[in-house]
């Protein structure tokens, strides 16, 4: 772990404590080919190749759990009405050299084995490959769009195909024929957004730990049956694809995309890394924000430990302590423009000690102001891995860099700082990247409430905790890195 | 899978193949279902590129066995060594003809075929001939005729898995690593297509999985060169 300086502007910045900066999910998130994360009975479930899966109460800490009969590879799950449909493949995948496979569907009214509604009912085979044709019917993925239920499937052995199912029964629509839509990908996923169908698939090499070159690419089409093309216009039937996510941080081989739509302009996606180098290079579940840029999905970033300016999208102003501005005195002999009278020399930035000399010792309000690269505008963001979390990230503490002064939510919807971090829920913050790349900041103390509160610029210079409006810039924040831990 | 002897094959392609002396005395089992969707017989003397400029008429050599349990080892050094090793006489110089035998460690036949798709499905080619499909090297040769000298064109190649390509005897492109089929994956430096005959030669190496390639020429504007005639008669 080492600091990576991004700006020379912050001579007074101190590195935050050496926490795991790129922490992946907590618990034991070991899985390969995770299905779309699905909420059932208050818990989140995902199933992988094999019989079992993972379960989580908050999207952050995952444990082995869930039951999925049938075995086989790479299932997917979708909830329609009161049923959870599960598609999975038996055979194929080149296992033992074979490519004959059956995609089967079953349903249950609960994914929680302890629920009285739990119990799988077999629907039957909805797609297949005979081992000779140029298709290997594995890796099924559902999409429900405009009342139609679609299923994509296939792997590197030939074509990716799409069939239509009956959303009332999960059965194949009578007479429906498979349509070839792509080559040389596997673990596909279909999305529908703004009149476009998106076909995401995993390229590269599977199942070789840190040597796996798995990465996720996408093409789109106005029609569910294609033609799907990438941003360069290259058909996915000719190997095209625009990158969504590749290896990053200490994770190799991202594959098997699954959308997690959390609403309010916040989308995330699940995947597995073929190798998490912090977990003995094993295959693990991972969750990242999903951004949309120019009509294309791309992986975002969970916030990392580091020191940041927190900039309001509403005004461009920086979140800061509402303290007296301390001038920086420099030698202005001979004027401030034109060359200096003596040797040219760098000038030290204002130090924390200089800035903080007159700060109140107890509670200090926060406001928004022009960013002046002052210590009272620089925030150390540190993950708190033992304080729980949410999709893809633990909660964070937010301190004035170099101090223990903590950003704190108050009971009356204000946001202030107090001299010391206590670890209370009012001082733990959820930082979610939104689909436009900005972030939403919400206190843990607000989570689970009927109307969760978020940090919002209710005025150009006034932040407060109010309901988040996804259609406004007021609740959107940009983190400008001054230094980031790696 | 229906396996037949060549004399019974309905496939026009293999009727043509069987007519060649090299095949006449042999029993060749063919899975026509594996071949017909992807190849047809060469039924005309010349053929142009398809609408996207892809060259679909090739002489394909039956696969040379070269065991590789994984495609992950296809480093540039390994591939270059594997594909510049001489396996049969005239490997880098001869323009073969349909039915010609290459005397590798075992006799291997050249097959003149038209690909039905933009890509040439090598796996299906080998499978249809009941030849090894994994752990192999495929050699491919075609000849394009240009009506004029065309400078500053580039050879654009996609292959599964790694491959090397030569134009008129000069190395033009190398695709290394565990490659997937992506059109225009690797594009050569500018080269000149001569007026008249130009020989394109390629070799594709594959461990497990499907194998194919696609080749076209693109001009300085990135658009395909279509004013060509392919003749491997």
Boltz contact constraints between the chains, C-beta under 6 A:
constraints:
  - contact:
      token1: [A, 132]
      token2: [B, 1]
      max_distance: 6.0
  - contact:
      token1: [A, 156]
      token2: [B, 209]
      max_distance: 6.0
  - contact:
      token1: [A, 157]
      token2: [B, 210]
      max_distance: 6.0
  - contact:
      token1: [A, 184]
      token2: [B, 180]
      max_distance: 6.0
  - contact:
      token1: [A, 184]
      token2: [B, 181]
      max_distance: 6.0
  - contact:
      token1: [A, 205]
      token2: [B, 178]
      max_distance: 6.0
  - contact:
      token1: [A, 208]
      token2: [B, 72]
      max_distance: 6.0
  - contact:
      token1: [A, 211]
      token2: [B, 72]
      max_distance: 6.0
  - contact:
      token1: [A, 238]
      token2: [B, 183]
      max_distance: 6.0
  - contact:
      token1: [A, 239]
      token2: [B, 158]
      max_distance: 6.0
  - contact:
      token1: [A, 239]
      token2: [B, 181]
      max_distance: 6.0
  - contact:
      token1: [A, 239]
      token2: [B, 182]
      max_distance: 6.0
  - contact:
      token1: [A, 239]
      token2: [B, 183]
      max_distance: 6.0
